Amino acid sequence: MTISPAGAPALAGAGEALTVHLTGEDSPVGVMYAWPKPGEKLGRRAASTLTDLAPVVTALVELAHAQDEIDRARDATARARDEERRRLRRDLHDGLVPALSGLSLGMAAVHNMLSGRRSDPVIATVDDLIGQLATEADRQAASVRDIALDLMPPLLDDGALGPALDHLRERYAGAGLAVEVRAPPNRLRGDLATAVYGIIVEAVRNVYRHAGVDRCSIEVVGKVDGLEVSVTDHGVGIDARAPAGVGTRSMRERAEGAGGQPTITSPPDGVGTRVQLVVPVARR
């Protein structure tokens, strides 16, 4: 670390500045400038104070650089995960779903061929079994299609979180779960929209499977410190002693990838569950 009166950028109305070169253990980390008030000079005492302050500033600069590296690594991981989800969506939606649908059509054709020979008990049994298999293939094709959409709805490619949540609401309405949605109409950054949507999907799926209710609410609100997300129901609540399931772990992974930390709570009376988190909107 060195202090010199040269090399500082000019500041209108100020006198000659002192320049402090900040050096970490391995390499320079930055430069600190100090200007006197108009008409004054920085003397030995100021230089001594800056010398004492320099290690603290150096540590802060290094900490900021380390945080930037963490943010970049986290962003890269989130982008890689999103791309993997897009690939899985394509494989499921464009590969497995048509294959299952093709099986169903093939079994339907066999069913038609056998329908005129049901007087034979064996043929009738086979025909019934083929009909059941065709129905199951259709059901599984629809299930895989939903899984593909949950992985990464096409609407999220453009950051359209609100429309994606509206589509989620329509799907659950058909399954008997009324979902109230409040979300901002503006588009979000793609990786942020994907992370928030994934957390909400897991939370709503848990409501549908475990809460024992026919409705829940989703709320996404812009706050000063980020985007506040909550999914609330008034069902059976959760057991704090129960181990975290796959859905809960998935929510935490997505939240951490977006720079947030979810909380999952039930009121003291054990009625209902609330999943809540705040994720930062802007990166450094």
C-alpha positions, -999 to 999 in steps of 0.1 A, spaced: 0 0 0 13 34 -10 0 69 -5 8 97 -30 -6 131 -39 -6 122 -76 -28 103 -100 -61 112 -85 -89 124 -108 -97 161 -106 -125 172 -84 -140 207 -91 -133 231 -63 -112 207 -43 -75 208 -37 -48 181 -44 -60 146 -35 -42 118 -18 -42 85 -36 -42 52 -16 -34 20 -35 -52 -9 -19 -34 -42 -20 -46 -75 -8 -25 -106 0 -19 -115 -36 -27 -85 -58 -40 -49 -60 -77 -46 -53 -84 -10 -60 -75 27 -54 -90 50 -27 -89 88 -32 -93 115 -6 -98 152 -14 -95 181 10 -121 207 15 -118 238 -8 -89 259 3 -74 232 26 -47 206 22 -44 170 34 -14 168 57 5 140 75 -24 133 100 -48 127 71 -23 104 54 -18 85 87 -56 81 90 -59 68 55 -31 44 61 -50 30 92 -82 29 72 -68 12 41 -68 -24 54 -105 -21 64 -114 -7 30 -93 -34 13 -112 -61 32 -145 -46 22 -135 -44 -15 -123 -80 -14 -156 -90 2 -176 -72 -25 -155 -89 -52 -161 -123 -35 -199 -116 -34 -198 -107 -70 -182 -140 -78 -208 -158 -58 -236 -140 -76 -221 -148 -110 -217 -184 -101 -253 -186 -88 -266 -170 -120 -246 -194 -141 -260 -223 -121 -295 -210 -125 -291 -206 -162 -277 -241 -166 -307 -255 -146 -332 -236 -167 -316 -249 -199 -317 -284 -185 -354 -280 -177 -360 -267 -212 -343 -298 -226 -363 -321 -204 -395 -303 -214 -387 -308 -251 -379 -345 -245 -411 -351 -225 -435 -330 -245 -421 -338 -280 -409 -374 -273 -426 -393 -245 -461 -378 -249 -464 -386 -286 -451 -421 -279 -477 -427 -252 -504 -412 -275 -492 -435 -303 -495 -465 -280 -530 -455 -271 -540 -451 -308 -525 -485 -316 -544 -502 -288 -576 -484 -299 -571 -499 -334 -567 -534 -319 -598 -528 -299 -617 -519 -330 -605 -551 -347 -616 -573 -318 -650 -555 -311 -668 -578 -336 -655 -610 -319 -665 -604 -283 -687 -635 -284 -655 -654 -276 -649 -650 -238 -612 -649 -243 -614 -622 -270 -638 -602 -248 -613 -604 -219 -584 -593 -241 -606 -565 -256 -614 -552 -221 -578 -553 -210 -567 -534 -242 -593 -508 -235 -581 -503 -200 -545 -500 -212 -555 -475 -238 -572 -454 -211 -542 -456 -189 -518 -446 -217 -540 -415 -223 -539 -407 -186 -502 -410 -184 -497 -389 -215 -517 -361 -199 -497 -365 -167 -464 -363 -185 -476 -333 -205 -484 -315 -172 -450 -325 -158 -433 -310 -189 -452 -277 -185 -444 -276 -148 -407 -279 -155 -407 -248 -177 -439 -233 -192 -432 -217 -226 -446 -185 -212 -417 -182 -188 -392 -180 -217 -403 -144 -219 -406 -139 -182 -444 -138 -183 -450 -150 -147 -486 -138 -144 -499 -156 -175 -481 -188 -165 -497 -187 -130 -531 -181 -147 -526 -213 -167 -516 -231 -135 -548 -219 -119 -569 -232 -148 -553 -266 -146 -559 -270 -109 -595 -257 -114 -601 -288 -135 -587 -310 -107 -610 -294 -81 -586 -269 -64 -596 -233 -67 -564 -211 -68 -566 -174 -63 -537 -156 -81 -524 -121 -74 -493 -113 -95 -478 -83 -112 -486 -79 -148 -451 -68 -158 -426 -93 -171 -397 -104 -149 -362 -115 -157 -364 -150 -172 -344 -168 -145 -363 -150 -117 -397 -158 -132 -386 -195 -136 -374 -198 -100 -406 -181 -85 -429 -202 -107 -411 -234 -97 -415 -226 -60 -452 -218 -64 -458 -250 -84 -443 -271 -56 -462 -253 -29 -496 -256 -47 -489 -293 -55 -484 -299 -17 -517 -281 -10 -535 -303 -36 -520 -335 -22 -518 -330 15 -538 -300 28 -573 -315 25 -588 -282 11 -604 -271 -21 -587 -237 -24 -555 -217 -18 -540 -184 -27 -509 -172 -45 -496 -137 -40 -466 -121 -57 -459 -85 -46 -431 -61 -55 -413 -48 -24 -385 -24 -18 -361 -53 -10 -373 -76 -37 -402 -97 -48 -424 -112 -20 -439 -146 -28 -465 -164 -7 -487 -195 -11 -513 -198 17 -540 -224 25 -562 -232 55 -558 -270 55 -544 -295 80 -511 -277 85 -477 -293 88 -459 -312 114 -427 -293 122 -411 -326 133 -417 -343 99 -386 -346 76 -385 -324 45 -399 -341 14 -388 -338 -22 -411 -309 -29 -398 -289 1 -362 -295 -9 -369 -285 -45 -385 -252 -32 -354 -245 -11 -330 -252 -40 -349 -229 -64 -351 -202 -37 -314 -204 -29 -306 -202 -66 -326 -170 -68 -309 -155 -37 -338 -161 -13 -347 -184 16 -382 -198 19 -401 -201 52 -428 -227 57 -450 -221 87 -484 -231 103 -503 -210 128 -502 -221 165 -535 -239 161 -521 -260 133 -547 -248 107 -532 -239 74 -498 -235 59 -480 -205 44 -449 -207 22 -432 -173 19 -400 -158 7 -385 -127 -7 -362 -129 -37 -340 -99 -49 -350 -86 -82 -318 -69 -92 -283 -84 -94 -252 -65 -84 
